């Protein structure tokens, strides 16, 4: 019986349906209790502004090879003429002319640097060339994995491994000028 009286005082009947009593209206206007409340700038504790940060190249993200030609390489805006050694902290001229010039002495700079590199990528020009087994054995003994590829693929592999933050170095010989598409007139 008491619950019936409470229900009558809570709701009053009208000709169009139920009307809420004056006690329930402030509860429905509360932003905390309403279901479809839209947050506005005045709701300090509930309203959070979203911020966006533009991602920039991280310092120390590594060198990237942007292009190559028969004359040399473009590495992070630096033009390098001729063969080069790309090491984690630097770009050096590499005193080799062909795959036959890659010796134990010419690769010694790759195993002397700190921090020690994990992978050495050798770009041998327009096509994959054989490297002396003595050179490969020396690098294996020093704990450095070696990938021998043509220079275009070596550049792509170097960029990929650098983007994964691997400790990688490259010894690159520019590919010669291609004559495959030249037309000769008779």
N, C-alpha and C positions, 0 to 999 in steps of 0.2 A: 504494500500500500504506500509506504514511504517512497519507494522508487517510482511509483506512478505519479505521485505529486511532484517529485523532482523532475520527471520527464515533462510534465505539463508546464512547469515553470521554465524549463529550459527551451521548449519549443511551443510556439503558438500556431494554431491553425488559421489559415486565411482562405479566401475563396480561390486563390491561384496556387496554392500549395503550402509548403512550410516556410515560415519566416523565422530567422534566428533571433533570439532575444538580444537585448542590448548588452548582456554580459558576454556573449560569444563573439561579437563583432571585433573588439580589440584583439582577441586571440587570432582571428583570421587575418588581420592586417599586419601582424608581426612578421617581419621578413624571415625570422628564424623558423616559423611554423608553416609558412605558406610553401606549397610545393613548387609553384612556377615563379618564384621570385627571381627577378633579373638583377644581377649584381651591377652596381653602379659605382662611379668614382667616390661616392660618399661613404661607401661601405669599406672603411679602411682595413678592418681586420680580415674581411672575407675577400676583398678585391686585391688581386696581385697583378701587377703589370708584367707583361712579357717583354723580355729584351732579346735581341738578336745580336750575336757577335759574328762579324765577318771573319772567316778563317783565312789566315795569311800563312805564307810559307814559314815554317818553324825554323828558328836559327839552328844551325847544326844539322839540318835535314839531309845533308849530303849533296855531292855534286851530281848534276844531270847533264848528259850529252844531248844537246838539242839538234845537232846536224853534223854531217860529215861530207867530205868531198875528196877529190884526188889530191888536194893541197893540204888538207888537215881537218880540224874539228872545231866545232863551236860548243864549248863547255861552260854553261852558266854565263853566257855573254862574253867569254874569253875566247879569242881566236888563237888556236894553236896550229902552227905550221909543222907538217911532217909527223912522224911517229911520236907518240906521247905515252907517258905513264900516268894514269889517273889513280892517285892514292887518296885515302880518306881525308888527309889534311891539305893536299896540294896537287898541282898539275905540273909535271916535269917533261922536258924534252927527253925522248928515249933514243939512244944512239944505236938504232938498228935500221937496216934497210929492207930486209926480207926475213922470212922465217929461218933462213940459214944463219942469220946473225943472232938469233935468240940462243944464248949460251948460259952456262952456270953463272958467269960473271955478269951478264946483262940482266938476269933476274934476281941478282943478289939484293938489290934495293927493296924488293917486295918482301923478303923474309927478315929484313933488318928493322923495319919500322915498328913503332909501338903506337897504338895497340895493334896486336898481331891480327892480320887479315885472315878470314876464314876461306875465302875463295879468290882465286886469281883468274881473270878472264883474259884470254889472249885472242885478239883479233888479227888474223893473218893476211888481211887484204881482201881481194875479191872472192877467194874461195878458201876452203879449209885446207891447211897445209900440215904436214907432219912436223912435230917438234922432236928434238933429240931426246931419246930415252934417258940420257944422263940428267937432263934438265928436269924432266918429269919425276925421276927418282929423287933428286935433291929436294924438290918442293914437297913431295910426299913425306920425305924424312923430316922436314920442317913442320909438317902438320897443315899444309896448305893444299886445298883441293884445287884442281886446275880444270878449266873448261877451254878447249881450243875450238874456235868458231871463225867463220868469215866475219869481217869487220862489221857489216850491217847488223848481223844477228848478235855479235858481241856487244855492240852499243845498246841494243834493246835489252839484252840480258843484264847488262850492268845497271841500266836505269831501273829495271824491275827489282833487282836485288837491293839496290840502294833505297827504293821506295819502301821495301820491307824492313829497312834499317839493319841490314846485314853488313858485316864488316867485309867489304869487297874492294878489290883493286882491279885495274885493267891495264894491259899493255896493248896498245892499238897501233896498227900499221894502216895508213890510209889506202883504200882500194885504188888501183890505177884507173885512168880515164877509160871508160867503156867505149869500145868501138863496134859493139854488136849491132847498133842501129844506124851506123853511118851508111850512106848510099854512095856508091862509087859510080862516076859517070864514065861511060866507055866512048 
